[in-house]
């Protein structure tokens, strides 16, 4: 326990659950706008009762609110034993003070909330030692409810057990593998049921000894959601069939969708090469049948289905003017959310595919036969240019992408984890509509620091490796080829610099437990977080050179942003932070000019201006496009990076080069303290 005291001088080490293959969702959360208030207020008491805890964290509900009185449990991994338990305090925090070193399984429970998944897989695997304190936050889910009736014809089936097969769900540790929960409930004497289920994607499995088994279509429910009126019918189903063609008798290979109260989810099928379609085993009832195909107007009809009967309907689809198409891969499967660049003459536009890989586009005065198209995907090689032709129907085929494998290592050459690898820059086939941030990133949860990134479109890449203990590393000029793996890439992280100081109140007294947060521009990992010790001291290490802001917060004080901290390569900088008690109506304070920035085309534009702010006093206007900050051009710079250039300590000045109504001008602004109310 004596060794653990060292953790007080360097701040609590925040363990990302992703290092064990869990809970990486928070890593990709969107960054706040420059002057927006982050509503996440740290709720900690001073002094911190969990300052020396071996394991601590916060239990939250799905809305992010702290859960008071939740039971938190740790149990020796692989060893049947009595669990260590504790309860969360008024801020939702928990702590295990005297937890022996070793491997543990961590779980939580609370009234009205769930920790989904089988007991053996839902808990979080952690490892404690005698030198560091771990911070692991948990999110419980809110139970959903599904209800309906099991019937055979008009008769309800009583005492029929119902299983729930979860296809996609999220537990306290993140995404769970598919699992089956047996006998979640059973029907009453009238065949009715009402089940409490975990939110997610699942199907109900109903078994009757004499009639067999029925499985519903997939059901998707969010936290706290309800789905009622389900009908699971063991009577023989009806059949819906027909043909899809044009008014001229040409076959159309359309997609058919049947929806109605008798189905848990809509049923889909495709017409065959002769235009025929069949939907079997449809419960009796009234339905809507829709037909759609690229290049044609959608059509719908109302149907009534009876047991052991065939309901027939033929569709005549009307051709639609304009251009339609789909993007498929080498296996003829649709590519969801692909992007298609359309080109005619000197003009060009990018359109977006839906989840089925389909797109539609029309522009008056542009004949379809003059348009050519090229498809792009985040994970594939781009298609060839294809001409639309007089019919205006396109099929674009993308092929396999490539992979990059390697290791992320620290200054000593040892593997680093938890860590992440993301694309920093890329040079791929033009006209590529994607940015590096659009492409996939990968998280590392193994001690060797190995990673596999992809698939990626062929081209040349720069990769950025990250860790919360090191300065990021960059490897450039990595060639990626189609259907090939580029191996043995080593991304070396460095010690980096540090920001240290003391958090005090306006009476110069230290504020123990204050939380100091720093965001790295373009990072995919969580922000760097440190907590002030008993003397108010904090330290954030492993930082690259650059300009940063620090958010400091503590319960009862006004959350504030201290800006303009400059670091050279490997430099250590001192920055003391001052908090004052929050006044009624105050939400957030920051150092800057009092304006929000947004993206506009390829530039950075001024959004809203705060009343009586330095920006408003200097004459900055909403809609101004910022082209440079103190002489540094903003073209191709990230929004967060430009924000940091503009922020700074009160009474310092910043000069913005802006374009207003096509006219360039320079505006000098004296920064100040801005309070959001």
C-alpha positions in Angstrom: 0.0 0.0 0.0 2.9 2.4 0.6 3.9 2.1 -3.1 0.4 3.1 -4.1 1.0 6.5 -2.6 3.3 7.3 -5.6 0.1 7.5 -7.7 -0.8 10.7 -5.8 2.1 12.6 -7.4 1.3 11.6 -10.9 -2.5 11.6 -10.8 -4.8 8.6 -11.1 -4.1 6.4 -14.1 -7.3 6.2 -16.2 -7.7 2.7 -17.6 -9.5 2.6 -20.9 -11.7 -0.5 -21.0 -10.6 -0.9 -24.6 -7.2 -2.2 -23.4 -9.0 -5.5 -22.7 -11.1 -5.4 -25.9 -13.9 -3.5 -24.2 -15.8 -0.2 -24.2 -14.0 1.8 -26.9 -17.2 3.7 -27.7 -16.2 6.8 -25.7 -12.9 7.0 -27.7 -14.7 8.2 -30.8 -17.0 10.6 -29.1 -17.3 13.9 -31.1 -15.3 16.9 -29.8 -17.2 19.9 -28.4 -17.3 23.2 -30.3 -14.7 25.7 -29.0 -17.0 27.7 -26.8 -19.7 25.1 -26.1 -20.2 24.1 -22.5 -19.4 20.5 -21.7 -22.2 19.4 -19.3 -20.1 16.6 -17.7 -19.4 18.1 -14.3 -17.2 16.1 -12.0 -19.0 15.5 -8.7 -16.3 14.8 -6.1 -16.0 15.8 -2.5 -12.9 17.4 -1.1 -10.9 15.7 0.3 -11.4 12.7 -2.0 -12.4 9.7 0.1 -11.1 7.4 -2.7 -7.8 9.1 -3.2 -5.8 6.0 -2.2 -8.2 3.4 -3.5 -6.8 0.5 -5.5 -9.9 0.7 -7.8 -12.3 3.5 -8.2 -14.7 4.9 -10.7 -18.3 6.2 -11.4 -21.4 4.2 -12.2 -23.7 6.0 -14.6 -27.1 5.3 -16.3 -27.6 5.3 -20.1 -28.2 9.1 -20.0 -24.9 9.7 -18.3 -26.3 10.5 -14.9 -24.6 9.2 -11.8 -26.3 6.2 -10.1 -26.6 6.6 -6.3 -26.5 3.4 -4.2 -25.5 1.0 -7.0 -23.8 -2.2 -5.8 -20.4 -2.7 -7.3 -18.8 -6.2 -7.1 -15.3 -7.6 -7.7 -14.6 -11.3 -7.8 -11.3 -13.2 -8.3 -11.0 -14.2 -11.9 -11.2 -18.0 -12.3 -11.4 -18.5 -8.6 -14.9 -19.2 -6.9 -15.0 -16.9 -3.9 -17.1 -14.5 -2.0 -17.3 -11.2 -3.9 -16.0 -7.9 -2.5 -18.9 -5.4 -2.7 -19.4 -1.7 -2.1 -22.0 0.9 -2.9 -21.8 4.2 -4.9 -22.0 7.5 -3.0 -24.1 10.6 -3.8 -21.9 11.3 -6.8 -22.2 7.8 -8.2 -18.6 7.0 -7.2 -17.3 3.8 -5.8 -13.9 2.7 -4.4 -12.1 -0.4 -3.1 -9.4 0.7 -0.7 -7.7 -2.6 0.2 -8.0 -4.7 -2.9 -5.1 -7.3 -3.1 -3.1 -7.4 -6.3 -4.3 -9.8 -9.0 -6.9 -10.4 -11.7 -10.5 -9.6 -11.0 -13.9 -9.5 -12.6 -15.8 -6.2 -12.1 -19.6 -5.8 -12.3 -22.4 -3.6 -11.0 -26.2 -3.7 -10.3 -28.8 -1.1 -9.4 -32.6 -1.0 -9.0 -34.3 -0.5 -12.3 -31.1 -0.9 -14.2 -29.4 -3.9 -15.9 -26.0 -5.3 -16.3 -26.8 -7.3 -19.5 -25.3 -10.6 -20.5 -24.5 -13.9 -18.9 -22.6 -13.6 -15.6 -19.5 -15.3 -16.9 -19.0 -12.8 -19.8 -20.6 -9.5 -18.8 -18.1 -8.6 -16.1 -15.0 -6.5 -16.8 -11.6 -8.1 -16.6 -9.1 -5.9 -14.6 -5.7 -6.4 -13.0 -4.5 -4.6 -9.9 -1.1 -4.1 -8.4 0.4 -2.3 -5.4 1.7 0.7 -7.3 -1.1 2.2 -9.2 -4.8 3.1 -8.7 -7.2 2.1 -11.4 -10.2 4.2 -12.5 -12.9 2.2 -14.3 -16.2 3.8 -15.1 -19.3 1.6 -15.6 -22.5 2.2 -17.5 -25.7 0.2 -16.6 -28.5 -0.1 -19.0 -32.2 0.6 -18.5 -34.5 -2.4 -19.0 -36.7 -2.5 -22.1 -40.0 -4.3 -22.3 -41.7 -6.4 -25.0 -45.2 -7.7 -24.9 -47.7 -9.6 -27.1 -49.6 -12.8 -27.5 -48.8 -16.4 -28.6 -51.7 -17.9 -30.6 -52.7 -20.8 -32.8 -55.5 -19.4 -35.0 -57.8 -17.5 -32.6 -56.7 -19.5 -29.5 -54.1 -18.3 -27.0 -51.4 -20.8 -26.0 -50.8 -20.9 -22.2 -47.7 -21.6 -20.3 -45.4 -21.4 -23.4 -41.8 -20.6 -22.4 -40.1 -17.7 -24.2 -36.3 -17.4 -24.8 -34.5 -14.3 -25.9 -31.6 -14.6 -28.3 -29.5 -11.4 -28.2 -27.8 -10.6 -31.5 -26.3 -7.3 -30.5 -26.3 -5.7 -27.0 -24.1 -3.6 -24.8 -23.1 -4.4 -21.2 -21.1 -2.6 -18.6 -18.0 -3.6 -20.5 -19.2 -2.6 -23.9 -20.4 -4.7 -26.8 -21.3 -8.3 -26.0 -21.1 -11.4 -28.2 -24.5 -12.9 -29.1 -26.0 -15.0 -26.3 -29.2 -16.8 -25.4 -31.3 -16.1 -22.2 -33.5 -19.1 -21.5 -37.1 -18.9 -20.1 -37.1 -15.2 -19.6 -40.9 -15.6 -19.3 -43.9 -17.6 -20.2 -47.5 -16.9 -21.5 -50.5 -16.6 -19.3 -53.8 -18.5 -19.7 -54.8 -16.3 -22.6 -51.4 -16.6 -24.3 -50.2 -13.1 -23.4 -46.7 -12.2 -22.3 -44.8 -9.2 -21.0 -41.0 -9.5 -20.7 -38.3 -7.3 -19.2 -35.4 -7.5 -21.6 -32.0 -5.9 -22.1 -31.9 -3.1 -24.8 -30.3 -4.2 -28.0 -31.1 -6.3 -31.1 -32.7 -9.7 -30.3 -35.3 -12.3 -31.4 -37.9 -14.1 -29.3 -37.8 -17.9 -29.5 -41.1 -19.6 -28.6 -41.4 -23.4 -28.3 -44.6 -25.4 -28.0 -44.2 -29.2 -27.3 -46.8 -30.2 -29.9 -46.7 -27.4 -32.4 -42.9 -26.8 -32.6 -40.9 -23.6 -32.6 -41.4 -20.0 -33.8 -38.8 -17.3 -34.0 -39.7 -13.6 -34.5 -37.9 -11.3 -36.8 -35.2 -9.1 -35.2 -36.4 -6.6 -32.7 -34.4 -3.4 -31.9 -35.1 -1.6 -28.6 -33.3 1.3 -27.0 -32.8 1.8 -23.2 -36.2 2.0 -21.6 -38.1 1.4 -24.8 -41.3 -0.7 -25.1 -42.6 -2.8 -28.0 -46.2 -4.1 -27.6 -48.7 -5.9 -29.8 -46.4 -8.7 -31.0 -48.3 -11.7 -32.3 -46.6 -15.1 -32.6 -48.8 -17.4 -34.5 -48.4 -21.1 -34.6 -51.2 -21.6 -37.1 -50.2 -22.4 -40.7 -49.2 -19.2 -42.4 -50.4 -17.8 -45.7 -48.3 -17.1 -48.8 -47.8 -13.9 -50.7 -46.6 -14.1 -54.3 -46.6 -12.1 -57.5 -44.5 -10.6 -60.4 -42.8 -7.3 -60.9 -42.6 -5.8 -64.4 -42.9 -2.6 -66.4 -45.9 -1.5 -68.4 -44.1 -2.7 -71.5 -43.8 -6.2 -69.9 -40.1 -6.0 -69.1 -39.0 -7.9 -66.0 -37.9 -5.9 -62.9 -35.7 -7.5 -60.2 -37.2 -5.4 -57.5 -37.0 -5.6 -53.7 -40.2 -6.4 -51.9 -40.9 -5.4 -48.3 -44.0 -6.7 -46.4 -44.9 -4.9 -43.1 -47.8 -5.0 -40.7 -48.8 -5.7 -37.1 -48.5 -9.5 -37.6 -44.7 -9.2 -38.0 -42.1 -8.2 -35.4 -40.0 -6.6 -38.2 -40.8 -6.1 -42.0 -40.1 -9.2 -44.2 -37.9 -8.7 -47.3 -37.3 -10.6 -50.5 -36.1 -10.0 -54.0 -37.8 -10.8 -57.3 -35.9 -13.4 -59.3 -34.7 -13.3 -62.9 -38.3 -13.7 -64.2 -39.6 -11.0 -61.9 -41.4 -13.5 -59.6 -41.4 -13.3 -55.8 -42.7 -15.4 -52.9 -43.1 -14.7 -49.1 -44.0 -17.9 -47.2 -45.4 -18.5 -43.7 -47.0 -15.1 -43.3 -49.4 -14.9 -40.3 -52.9 -14.0 -41.1 -53.7 -10.3 -41.0 -53.6 -7.0 -43.0 -50.3 -5.9 -44.5 -48.6 -3.3 -46.7 -46.4 -4.7 -49.6 -43.9 -2.3 -51.2 -41.8 -2.8 -54.3 -38.7 -0.7 -55.2 -36.0 -0.9 -57.7 -33.3 1.5 -59.0 -34.6 3.6 -61.8 -38.3 3.1 -60.9 -40.9 4.8 -58.8 -41.7 2.9 -55.6 -45.1 1.2 -55.5 -47.2 -0.1 -52.6 -50.4 -2.1 -52.1 -52.6 -3.3 -49.2 -53.0 -7.1 -48.7 -55.1 -9.4 -46.5 -53.5 -12.7 -45.7 -55.3 -15.8 -44.5 -54.0 -19.2 -43.2 -53.2 -21.8 -45.8 -54.2 -19.4 -48.6 -52.2 -17.7 -51.4 -52.5 -13.9 -51.8 -51.3 -12.7 -55.3 -50.4 -9.2 -56.4 -48.4 -8.1 -59.5 -46.6 -4.8 -59.7 -46.3 -2.6 -62.7 -43.4 -0.2 -62.0 -43.0 3.2 -63.7 -39.6 4.2 -64.8 -38.2 7.3 -63.0 -36.2 10.0 -64.8 -32.7 10.8 -63.6 -29.9 8.5 -62.6 -29.9 5.6 -60.2 -27.5 2.9 -59.2 -25.9 0.7 -56.6 -22.4 0.0 -55.4 -21.4 -3.7 -54.9 -18.2 -5.5 -53.9 -16.4 -8.5 -55.5 -19.0 -10.9 -53.9 -21.9 -8.9 -55.4 -22.9 -7.7 -51.9 -24.1 -4.1 -51.5 -21.6 -1.6 -50.0 -23.4 0.5 -47.4 -22.7 4.3 -47.2 -20.3 4.3 -50.2 -19.8 7.6 -52.0 -20.2 8.1 -55.7 -18.6 10.9 -57.6 -20.6 11.9 -60.7 -18.9 13.9 -63.4 -20.3 15.6 -66.5 -18.1 18.0 -68.5 -16.4 20.3 -66.0 -19.0 19.8 -63.3 -18.8 17.2 -60.5 -20.9 16.2 -57.5 -20.6 13.6 -54.7 -23.7 11.5 -53.8 -24.1 9.2 -50.8 -25.4 5.6 -50.9 -27.9 4.3 -48.4 -27.5 1.2 -46.2 -28.4 -1.0 -49.2 -25.6 0.6 -51.3 -28.2 2.3 -53.6 -28.2 6.0 -54.7 -30.4 8.3 -56.8 -29.6 11.6 -58.4 -31.3 14.0 -60.8 -30.5 17.4 -62.2 -32.6 19.2 -64.8 -30.7 19.8 -68.0 -28.2 17.0 -67.4 -28.9 14.0 -69.6 -28.0 10.7 -68.0 -25.9 9.6 -71.0 -23.5 12.5 -70.4 -22.7 11.4 -66.8 -20.0 9.1 -65.7 -19.5 7.8 -62.2 -16.9 6.4 -59.8 -17.6 4.7 -56.5 -15.4 5.0 -53.3 -15.6 3.2 -50.0 -13.7 3.5 -46.8 -12.7 -0.1 -47.0 -12.3 -0.9 -50.7 -10.4 -0.1 -53.8 -12.4 2.4 -55.9 -14.4 1.3 -58.9 -13.5 2.2 -62.5 -15.2 5.2 -64.2 -18.5 4.0 -65.6 -20.8 5.8 -68.0 -24.5 5.9 -67.2 -25.8 5.4 -70.7 -29.2 6.4 -71.9 -31.1 4.3 -69.3 -29.4 6.1 -66.4 -28.9 2.9 -64.4 -25.4 2.2 -62.9 -23.8 -0.7 -61.2 -20.4 0.2 -59.7 -18.1 -2.5 -58.4 -15.4 -1.8 -55.8 -12.8 -4.4 -55.0 -10.8 -5.5 -52.0 -8.7 -3.0 -49.9 -5.4 -3.6 -48.1 -4.2 -3.9 -44.5 -1.4 -2.6 -42.4 0.0 -4.5 -39.5 2.7 -3.7 -37.0 3.5 -2.7 -33.4 3.2 0.4 -31.3 6.2 0.7 -29.0 7.4 3.0 -26.3 10.8 4.8 -25.9 12.3 1.5 -24.5 11.0 -0.5 -27.5 8.5 -2.4 -25.4 4.9 -2.8 -26.7 2.4 -0.1 -25.6 -1.1 -0.7 -24.5 -3.8 0.6 -24.3 -3.0 2.4 -27.5 -4.6 3.4 -30.8 -3.6 3.7 -34.4 -5.3 6.0 -36.8 -4.8 7.4 -40.3 -3.0 10.8 -40.1 -2.9 11.5 -43.9 -3.4 9.7 -47.1 -2.7 10.0 -50.8 -5.2 7.8 -52.7 -6.9 7.7 -56.1 -8.5 11.0 -57.1 -11.2 12.3 -56.8 -11.3 10.7 -53.3 -14.3 12.1 -51.2 -13.0 10.8 -47.8 -10.8 12.5 -45.2 -8.4 10.6 -42.9 -10.8 11.0 -40.0 -13.5 9.1 -42.1 -11.3 6.0 -42.2 -11.2 3.2 -39.7 -8.9 3.3 -36.6 -7.9 0.5 -34.4 -7.4 0.1 -30.6 -4.7 -2.0 -29.0 -5.4 -4.1 -26.0 -2.5 -6.6 -26.0 0.8 -6.2 -24.2 2.9 -6.7 -27.3 1.3 -3.5 -28.9 0.5 -5.3 -32.1 -2.2 -3.8 -34.4 -4.0 -4.6 -37.7 -5.5 -1.7 -39.5 -7.9 -1.9 -42.5 -9.2 -2.7 -44.9 -8.1 0.6 -46.5 -8.3 1.9 -50.1 -4.9 1.5 -51.9 -2.6 4.4 -51.6 0.1 6.0 -49.5 -0.6 6.6 -45.8 0.8 8.2 -42.7 -0.2 6.5 -39.4 -0.5 8.1 -36.0 0.0 6.0 -32.9 -1.4 7.2 -29.5 -1.1 6.3 -25.8 -2.2 8.3 -22.8 1.3 7.9 -21.3 3.3 9.0 -24.3 3.7 11.6 -27.0 2.1 10.4 -30.2 4.3 8.8 -32.9 4.0 9.2 -36.7 5.1 6.9 -39.5 4.9 8.2 -43.1 5.0 6.8 -46.6 3.3 3.4 -46.0 2.2 1.9 -49.3 -1.1 -0.1 -49.2 -2.0 -2.3 -52.1 -5.3 -4.0 -53.0 -5.8 -7.4 -51.3 -2.4 -7.2 -49.7 -1.0 -6.7 -46.1 1.8 -4.3 -45.5 3.5 -5.7 -42.5 6.1 -4.9 -39.8 5.3 -1.2 -39.4 6.7 0.1 -36.1 5.3 3.2 -34.6 7.5 4.5 -31.8 6.1 6.8 -29.1 8.3 9.2 -27.2 8.4 10.5 -23.6 6.9 13.8 -24.6 6.5 16.9 -22.4 4.4 17.7 -19.4 2.2 20.3 -17.9 2.3 20.6 -14.1 0.9 23.0 -11.5 -1.4 23.6 -8.6 -5.1 24.0 -8.6 -6.2 26.8 -6.1 -9.2 28.8 -5.3 -9.3 32.6 -5.4 -8.2 32.7 -1.8 -5.0 30.8 -2.8 -6.0 27.6 -1.0 -5.4 24.3 -2.8 -8.4 22.3 -4.2 -7.8 18.6 -3.6 -9.5 16.3 -6.1 -10.0 18.9 -8.8 -10.1 17.3 -12.2 -7.9 18.6 -15.0 -8.6 17.6 -18.6 -6.6 18.1 -21.8 -7.7 17.3 -25.3 -5.1 16.5 -28.0 -6.1 17.7 -31.5 -7.1 14.9 -33.9 -6.7 12.3 -31.2 -8.9 9.1 -31.2 -8.1 8.2 -27.6 -9.9 9.7 -24.6 -8.6 13.1 -23.3 -5.8 13.2 -20.8 -7.1 13.5 -17.2 -5.4 14.2 -13.9 -6.7 14.8 -10.4 -5.2 17.2 -8.0 -3.7 15.6 -4.9 -4.1 16.8 -1.3 -1.8 19.8 -2.0 -3.7 20.7 -5.2 -0.9 19.4 -7.4 -1.6 17.9 -10.8 0.5 16.6 -13.7 -0.3 15.6 -17.3 2.5 13.9 -19.1 3.4 12.4 -22.5 2.4 15.5 -24.5 3.6 16.4 -28.0 4.7 19.9 -28.8 1.8 22.3 -29.4 -0.7 24.7 -27.9 -3.2 23.4 -25.4 -6.1 24.3 -23.2 -6.8 22.8 -19.8 -10.3 22.3 -18.4 -10.4 22.3 -14.6 -13.5 21.4 -12.6 -14.6 20.6 -9.1 -18.0 20.3 -7.5 -19.2 23.7 -6.2 -16.7 25.7 -8.4 -17.2 27.3 -11.8 -15.7 24.9 -14.4 -13.1 26.9 -16.3 -10.8 26.6 -19.3 -7.3 27.8 -19.1 -5.8 28.3 -22.6 -2.6 29.2 -24.4 -0.2 26.6 -22.8 2.7 26.3 -25.3 4.9 23.2 -25.3 8.1 22.7 -27.2 9.3 19.1 -28.0 9.9 17.3 -24.7 9.4 20.5 -22.7 7.9 20.6 -19.2 5.7 23.6 -18.5 4.2 25.0 -15.2 0.6 26.3 -15.3 -1.2 27.0 -12.0 -5.0 27.0 -12.3 -7.5 29.1 -10.3 -11.1 28.2 -9.6 -13.7 30.4 -7.9 -17.1 29.4 -6.5 -19.8 29.2 -9.0 -22.6 31.8 -8.9 -26.2 31.1 -9.7 -26.8 30.8 -13.4 -23.1 30.4 -14.3 -22.2 27.3 -16.3 -18.7 27.6 -17.7 -15.8 30.0 -18.1 -13.1 30.1 -20.7 -10.2 32.3 -21.9 -10.6 33.4 -25.5 -12.6 35.7 -27.8 -16.2 34.5 -27.2 -17.1 33.0 -30.5 -17.9 29.6 -31.8 -16.3 28.3 -35.0 -17.8 26.0 -37.6 -16.7 24.4 -40.9 -17.9 26.1 -44.0 -16.8 24.5 -47.3 -13.1 24.2 -47.1 -12.7 27.0 -44.5 -13.3 27.9 -40.9 -16.2 30.2 -40.3 -17.4 32.2 -37.3 -20.7 30.9 -35.9 -22.4 32.5 -32.9 -20.9 35.5 -31.0 -21.4 35.8 -27.3 -23.0 39.0 -26.1 -20.4 41.6 -24.8 -17.5 39.3 -25.8 -14.1 40.4 -27.0 -15.0 39.2 -30.5 -18.1 41.3 -30.7 -16.3 44.3 -29.3 -13.6 44.0 -32.0 -16.2 43.8 -34.8 -16.0 40.1 -35.7 -19.2 39.0 -37.4 -21.1 35.7 -37.7 -20.3 34.3 -41.2 -16.8 35.7 -41.4 -14.4 33.1 -42.9 -11.1 32.9 -41.0 -8.1 32.4 -43.4 -5.2 32.9 -41.0 -4.5 33.3 -37.2 -1.5 35.4 -36.3 -0.2 34.8 -39.8 -0.7 31.0 -39.8 -3.0 29.9 -42.6 -6.1 27.8 -41.7 -6.4 26.0 -45.0 -6.3 22.2 -44.4 -6.1 22.7 -40.6 -8.4 20.9 -38.2 -11.1 22.9 -36.4 -9.7 22.0 -32.9 -6.2 23.1 -33.9 -7.5 26.5 -35.2 -9.5 26.9 -32.0 -6.4 26.4 -29.9 -4.6 29.1 -31.9 -7.3 31.6 -31.2 -7.7 30.8 -27.5 -5.2 32.3 -25.1 -4.6 34.1 -21.8 -6.6 37.2 -21.0 -5.2 40.5 -22.2 -3.1 38.9 -24.9 -4.0 39.7 -28.5 -4.8 37.6 -31.6 -5.0 38.8 -35.2 -7.5 37.1 -37.4 -7.4 37.4 -41.2 -11.0 37.0 -42.4 -13.0 37.3 -45.6 -16.4 39.0 -45.3 -18.6 39.2 -48.4 -15.6 38.5 -50.6 -13.5 41.3 -49.0 -10.4 40.4 -47.0 -9.6 42.2 -43.7 -7.6 41.8 -40.5 -9.2 42.0 -37.1 -7.2 42.3 -33.9 -8.9 41.0 -30.8 -7.8 41.3 -27.1 -8.6 38.0 -25.4 -10.6 37.9 -22.2 -12.4 35.8 -19.6 -15.8 34.8 -20.9 -18.5 33.3 -18.7 -21.3 31.3 -20.2 -24.6 31.5 -18.4 
